[in-house]
């Protein structure tokens, strides 16, 4: 999902993608974040991130 508010006026409505396999969704999100120059935040409560994709930052309490 790309909130319209994050698009600096380029979008008038939130953009929500169709259901995708995890790897395709992450790749698409990275591409979109790079295209519109936005930070990317990955939330993975179901643990689908694979270690070969790199490391996810996890804060230490």
Phi and psi restraints in degrees (value plus and minus 20) as a CYANA .aco file:
   2 UNK   PHI    -138.0   -98.0
   2 UNK   PSI      88.7   128.7
   3 UNK   PHI     -85.2   -45.2
   3 UNK   PSI     116.8   156.8
   4 UNK   PHI     -77.0   -37.0
   4 UNK   PSI     -54.9   -14.9
   5 UNK   PHI     -82.3   -42.3
   5 UNK   PSI     -44.7    -4.7
   6 UNK   PHI    -106.2   -66.2
   6 UNK   PSI     -25.5    14.5
   7 UNK   PHI    -110.9   -70.9
   7 UNK   PSI     -14.0    26.0
   8 UNK   PHI      34.9    74.9
   8 UNK   PSI      23.6    63.6
   9 UNK   PHI      64.5   104.5
   9 UNK   PSI     -21.5    18.5
  10 UNK   PHI     -97.6   -57.6
  10 UNK   PSI     -44.2    -4.2
  11 UNK   PHI    -141.4  -101.4
  11 UNK   PSI     127.2   167.2
  12 UNK   PHI    -123.3   -83.3
  12 UNK   PSI     -36.2     3.8
  13 UNK   PHI    -153.3  -113.3
  13 UNK   PSI     134.5   174.5
  14 UNK   PHI     -81.9   -41.9
  14 UNK   PSI     123.9   163.9
  15 UNK   PHI    -127.8   -87.8
  15 UNK   PSI     104.1   144.1
  16 UNK   PHI    -143.0  -103.0
  16 UNK   PSI     105.9   145.9
  17 UNK   PHI    -100.4   -60.4
  17 UNK   PSI     145.4   185.4
  18 UNK   PHI     -92.1   -52.1
  18 UNK   PSI     147.0   187.0
  19 UNK   PHI     -82.8   -42.8
  19 UNK   PSI     113.9   153.9
  20 UNK   PHI    -157.2  -117.2
  20 UNK   PSI     136.9   176.9
  21 UNK   PHI     -80.1   -40.1
  21 UNK   PSI     130.9   170.9
  22 UNK   PHI     -71.9   -31.9
  22 UNK   PSI     -68.3   -28.3
  23 UNK   PHI     -82.1   -42.1
  23 UNK   PSI     -62.0   -22.0
  24 UNK   PHI     -86.4   -46.4
  24 UNK   PSI     -58.9   -18.9
  25 UNK   PHI     -84.0   -44.0
  25 UNK   PSI     -64.2   -24.2
  26 UNK   PHI     -85.1   -45.1
  26 UNK   PSI     -63.1   -23.1
  27 UNK   PHI     -81.5   -41.5
  27 UNK   PSI     -64.2   -24.2
  28 UNK   PHI     -84.0   -44.0
  28 UNK   PSI     -59.6   -19.6
  29 UNK   PHI     -84.9   -44.9
  29 UNK   PSI     -61.1   -21.1
  30 UNK   PHI     -84.1   -44.1
  30 UNK   PSI     -64.5   -24.5
  31 UNK   PHI     -81.0   -41.0
  31 UNK   PSI     -65.7   -25.7
  32 UNK   PHI     -83.8   -43.8
  32 UNK   PSI     -65.2   -25.2
  33 UNK   PHI     -80.4   -40.4
  33 UNK   PSI     -61.2   -21.2
  34 UNK   PHI     -86.4   -46.4
  34 UNK   PSI     -61.1   -21.1
  35 UNK   PHI     -84.3   -44.3
  35 UNK   PSI     -61.3   -21.3
  36 UNK   PHI    -120.6   -80.6
  36 UNK   PSI     -13.7    26.3
  37 UNK   PHI      37.8    77.8
  37 UNK   PSI      31.8    71.8
  38 UNK   PHI    -140.7  -100.7
  38 UNK   PSI     132.1   172.1
  39 UNK   PHI     -89.4   -49.4
  39 UNK   PSI     128.3   168.3
  40 UNK   PHI    -131.1   -91.1
  40 UNK   PSI     109.1   149.1
  41 UNK   PHI    -137.0   -97.0
  41 UNK   PSI     105.9   145.9
  42 UNK   PHI    -127.0   -87.0
  42 UNK   PSI     101.5   141.5
  43 UNK   PHI    -129.8   -89.8
  43 UNK   PSI     106.1   146.1
  44 UNK   PHI    -151.0  -111.0
  44 UNK   PSI      44.6    84.6
  45 UNK   PHI     -86.1   -46.1
  45 UNK   PSI     -40.3    -0.3
  46 UNK   PHI    -114.5   -74.5
  46 UNK   PSI     -20.9    19.1
  47 UNK   PHI      46.9    86.9
  47 UNK   PSI      18.1    58.1
  48 UNK   PHI    -108.1   -68.1
  48 UNK   PSI     -30.6     9.4
  49 UNK   PHI     -85.0   -45.0
  49 UNK   PSI     111.6   151.6
  50 UNK   PHI    -119.6   -79.6
  50 UNK   PSI     121.6   161.6
  51 UNK   PHI     -80.6   -40.6
  51 UNK   PSI     -48.8    -8.8
  52 UNK   PHI     -90.2   -50.2
  52 UNK   PSI     -31.7     8.3
  53 UNK   PHI    -102.8   -62.8
  53 UNK   PSI     -28.4    11.6
  54 UNK   PHI      97.0   137.0
  54 UNK   PSI    -196.9  -156.9
  55 UNK   PHI    -119.0   -79.0
  55 UNK   PSI     119.1   159.1
  56 UNK   PHI    -114.7   -74.7
  56 UNK   PSI     119.3   159.3
  57 UNK   PHI     -92.6   -52.6
  57 UNK   PSI     113.6   153.6
  58 UNK   PHI    -150.6  -110.6
  58 UNK   PSI     100.2   140.2
  59 UNK   PHI     -84.7   -44.7
  59 UNK   PSI     126.9   166.9
  60 UNK   PHI    -121.4   -81.4
  60 UNK   PSI     104.8   144.8
